[in-house]
Amino acid sequence: MRIALAGAGAFGIKHLDGLKNIDGVTVTSIVSRRLEQAQEVAEKYGAPHATTELDEALARDDVDAVILCTPTQLHAQQSIAAMRAGKHVQVEIPLADSWADALEVQRVQEETGLVAMVGHTRRFNPSHQWVHRRIVDGELAIQQMDVQTYFFRRTNMNALGQPRSWTDHLLWHHAAHTVDLFQYQTGERVTIANAVQGPLHPDLGIAMDMSIQLRTENGKICTLSLSFNNDGPLGTFFRYICDNGTYIARYDDLVNGKEEPIDVTAVDVSTNGIELQDREFIAAIREDREPNSSVAQVLDCYRVLGELEAQLAPQT
């Protein structure tokens, strides 16, 4: 399996580190906005080709599939371009920053029949997998999810503290993780969704604080608080309040409601959610099947985000 990776920033590196643990996978092309960055990363990970142009990588015969870790605003059009070029694609979350664009990506996937997967990593973190398996086995039922997504990002910097060329978004990026996970874990469709947001940042033009409420068709609820203003522990923390216990997931780690650790090391072949996500992408291509977190499976998340965006528009 020969992979081109576009977007050699903080998250692209996480994928490259995951891919090197998967047998039979070779990274053959690195695409980055800056050629020197692409060349440096290509040399480090043994890729023979580096470029600033995605189309150049898509035209190569030694590329079977593409992983897109590029700016949010490019995800939909680049996913479509990859499939039009005959390449399987995994695009980092979010699939798109509009409901219409998400639908168009799904249309092209159906037309081409290629594997198209979205990086909804929470489906793959061992902590969330542990909860999911117990739900599927009938041992747990979610009553409520309480989620906090907190960062300190008052300037346009990435996870490595480097300047970004694009602007992140609480709704279309960070809320997408929770909206999809809530529907995935409950197995139910969100039918009520409400949102409010704080003032827009004077320079970035985005809301720095947001609150979202969700309710499924059978009455399960989710409360999500998001902030780029939080000067404290950073990241996303999920509290599952269930009929048979409470569990708190912090990325790949899990504790119960009393903060007692739960061993998730045996849940999967790795404890790294990004690596597990990449393993699913490669396996789906090899086995010619739909992957977990396919465009089709996560599409309804973007319907909800589109509805929330319409609610937030009058608040700007």
N, C-alpha and C positions, 0 to 999 in steps of 0.2 A: 504494500500500500504506500503510494507516494503522495506526500502532502505538501501543499503550499500554505504558508501561514502569512496572513496579511495583518499588519499591526504589531510591531515588535516592541510595544510598550510593556507596562507592568503585567497586564493580563496575558499578553502574548507569550511572555516568558514562562508564565505558569503552565500554559499549554505545552510549550516545548519541553519543559521539565517532565510533564506527564507523558508525553508521547515517547520519550526515550526509554520508558519502562515497558512499552508495548512491543511484543515480538513482531517482526516482519514489517515494521513501519519505518519509512525513511522520509525525512524532511528534505525536499528537493529545491524549494524556493522560499525566500523570505522577501516580503514586500513591506516597505516602510515609507513614511512621508519624507524622511531624510535618507539619502543613499548611504552616507557613512554609517548610520545606525543599522541599516539593512545589511551592509557588508560585515559589520562587526558581529552582529548576531548570527549571520550565516556562517561565518568562520568558527564561532564558538560551538555551534550545533552541527557543523559538518554539512551544511547545505551548499550545493555547487552553484546556486544562482541567487543573486540579490538584485532588487530593482525598486524603483519608486512607482511603477505602473502595474496595477493589478491585471490589466488586460494582457500585459506581457507574460505574466505568470500563467494566466488562463489559457494562453495559446500554446503552452509547452506540452509536448508529448509525454514528458516524465512527471506529469501532475495528474493524479486520479481524483483528488478531492481537495477542498479548500476549507481552512478554518479562518473565519473573519473575526478579528479583534480590533476592528476599526471604529471610528466615531459613530455614535448612535445614528446620526443623521444619514449615514451612508449604508446602513445595514440592509434595508430593503432592496435598494437598487443594485448593490453589489451581490446580494444573494441571487437575484434574478439573473445578473450577468454571468455568475458562475454556472448556474443551471443551463442557461442558453449556450454556454461553451461546453456543455456535456460533463461538467464536474459535479460530484456530490458536494454538499456544503453543510458546514456547521457554522452558524452565526452566533456570536455572543449575544447575550441578552442586552437590549430588547430586540425582538424580531423587526420592529418598525417603530416609528414615532407617530403613527396614525393608524386608525382602523382600516381605512381604505388601502393603505400600502400593505398592511398585513394580509388583507384579503387577496391582493394581487400576487404576493409571494406564494400563497397557497394555490392560487390558480395556475401559476407556472410550474409548481411542483407536481400538481396533478397532470399537467400537460406533458411534462418531461419524464415523470416516473422515477426521478432520481431521489436519493436519500437527502432530505433536507431537515436538519435538526437545529434546535435553538438551545442556547446555553443556559437553561433553567437549572442551575447547579444544585439548588436545594433538593431536587428530586433524587440526586445522587449522593449527597452527603450521607455518610453512615448513620449519623444521628437521626436524620429524617427517614432514612430507609428502615431503621429499627422500629420507629413509630408506625410507618406505613405497613410493615409486615404484620404487626399486631392488629392493626385495623382490618386488614384483609382476612386475617385468621379469626376475626370476631372477638378478640380479646379486649379491644378498646373501641370507644366511640367518642369522637370529639364533641364537646359541648361548646367550647369557645377557644379561639386562638387569640392571644394577646402578643403583639409584635412591636418591637422597637427597632427602628433603623436610624442609627445616629452616626453622623460624621462631623468633623470640624473642617469645613471647606469654604471659607469666606473669600478665598482667592481661587483662581482657576488652576489647581494643581492636581496631579494624578496620585495614585497610591504610593508612588516612590518619591513624592515630594517634588516632582518635575513639572514645569509649565505644560498645560494642555493646549492643544490647538482647537479644541471644541468644548462645548459646555455640557456638563452632566445634567440630569433631570431627575427630581424625586419621583414624579409620577411615572414617566415612560421607561425609566430604568429601575429604580429601586423598589417602587411599589409593584412592579411586574413580578418580582420574586415571590412576594407574599400572596398576591391575587392568584397566581397560578398554583402555588403550593396549597393554599386553602381549598381550592376546588379539587386538586389532586388528592389531598389527604381525606377530605370528606366524601369524595365521589359524587358531589352534588354541584349544581349550577348556581352561581350567584344571581339572585333575582332582585335584590335591593342593594344599592351601592350609593353611599353619600360621601362627600368630601368638602373640606374647607382648607384654605391655605392662608399663610401670613403674607406680609408685604413682599413685593419683588425686590431682589437685590438691585441697587441703582446701576451697577456696571454689568453684572452677569445677566440681568433680565429674567431671572428665574425665582420662583418662590423658594425661600430658605427653610420654611417650616410648613408641614402639612399633616392633616389628620383625616383618616379614612375609616368608614364603617362598612362592613359587608354582612349580608345575611343570605343564606342559601334557601332553596325552596322548601326545605324541611326544618328551618329554624335554627341552624347552626350559625354562630356569629363570629366575626373577627374584628378586632380593633387594632388599627395600625397607626403608629405615630412615627413621623419621619422628620429629620432635621439635619441641616448642614451647619447649624449653629452650636452643636453640642460639644463643649470642651470637657470631655471625660472619656470613659470607655467607648471605643469606636467599634462599629460593626452592626450586625443585625442579630437580634436575640428573640427566639420564638418560645413562648410559653403555651404548651398544649394543656388545656384543662379538659380532662376526659372523665368518663363515667367510672373509670377504674384507674385512677392515679393522675398525677400532674407531672409533666416532663418539660424540661427547659433545654433547648438545643442552641448551642453556640457554634455555628459552622459544623465541624466534624465531631464535636464533643457533645455529650449528653449527660444531664443529671436529672434526678427526680425533683419533686417540689421541695424537698428538704436539703437540696444541694448535694445529695449523695451521688457520686459518679456511677455511671452505667457503662459497662465494658461493651464497646461497639467494634472492637478489633476483628471479631469473627464475622461481621455482617457481610463483608465483601473482600475481594482480593487485595484491596488497598484501603487505607483510611483517608486518602486524598480525594475529595469530591471532584476536583477538576480532572484528575487522572481517570476516575471512574466514568465521568462524562465522556471523555475521549475514547475510552475503551468501548463504550456503547456505540459511539459513532462508527468506529472501525468495524465492530462486530456486525452492525446492521448492514454495512456495505458488503462485507464478505458473505453474509448469509442472505442477502437480497430480501430484507424485511424492513418494516417500519420500526424506527428506533423509539424508545422511550424519550419523550420530549420532542417528538417530531413537530413540524409546523402545524399539522392537523390537530395534534393533541393539545398544543398550547394556545391555539387560535382564540378560544373563548376568553382567555385572559385579556386579550387586546380589545375585544368587544367591551369588556368592563372598563378598561382604561379609557376607551373612547367616550363612554358614557360619563365617566368622572371628569374628563377634560371639558365636556360640554357644560357640566355643572360649575366648573372652576372659571370658565371664560368670563362670566360677568363680574368675577371677583378681582380681575386684573386691572 
